[in-house]
Amino acid sequence: MVPTPPHRPEIEEALRAFGITEVAHVEPLPVTEASEQWRVEVPGGAVRVLRRYHPRETQASVAYEHRLLQYLANRDWPVAPAIVASGGSQLENEAGRWALFPFRPGSPPEESRRSMQRKGAVLALLHNDLEEWDEAQRPGFGRITDLDTPLRLDGFADFYALIAWYALTDPERASRLEDMRELTVALLDRLGYGDLPDRVVYFDCRDENILFQDNDVTGLLGFEAAHRDARVADLGRTLVVDAWMDGWRVHSFIAGYQAHAEPQLSLQEATLLAPM
């Protein structure tokens, strides 16, 4: 591989802040909703991941994520805890908020019933360990029905302020979105979602975040959205984003989850999976 230094000054500055003054190769990784990332190879063969968080991510929110990653690493989960430099685990400058992580090897699983089942099992075991995480809600986050808290980070007072703004350009769709939210909240209330205990949820249990080498799980990535909620919210997100509500995927994922969950999903939680 031909050595290629980083061409963007802000990347060089961030790497220097984390003690990296020589770089063999830098390449961008796929952009997520919460961050930009670069794969960084340093002389000697070590590989790191440099992350720049979305501007809405606050110091407190990022610190929460970093503490959670360290908690999981201490329990032998194959996560990538943030690397701590002289200034801490995150750097803030004019170009943004940065963090550096070790690179986790592995590849996403192939598309199969077994892979979906194993992914459900991994999430169940993760939930079991996260039951002991005793910190309060992550700053800037709320349960899935709380849209006001994250919207404030984008400058809106609450959900209805967003709807009023959107109605200026598309009043019909804005009205439908408002009706949809009210119907959904009413349904979840009727099914007892608000009575379910909360715990830290992964909220990004997708194929590209679960890495394997042969039969071993070698990496769990993507904890930028981890927060406190009912565990069915975590399952619901995976079923929509990664299982696409496809019958065999849903069955395999839930079967893997139920085989390792402590306790197993209750009838109330199972009823809530579809509206989630």
Buried (B, 14 or more C-beta within 10 A) or exposed (E): EEEEEBEEEBBBBBBEBBEBEEBBBBEEBEEBEBBBBBBBBBEEEEBBBBBBBBEEBBEEBBBBBBBBBBBBBEEEBBBBBBBBBEEEBBBBEEBBBBBBBBBBEBEBBEEEBEBBBBBBBBBBBBBBBBEEBEEEBBBBBBBBBEBBBBBBBEEBEEBBBBBBEBBEEEEEEBEEBBEEBEEBBEEBEEBBBEEBEEBBBBBBBBBEBBBBEEEEBBBBBBBBBBBBBBBBBBBBBBBEEBBEEEEEBBBBBBBBBBEBBEEEBEEEBBBBBEBB
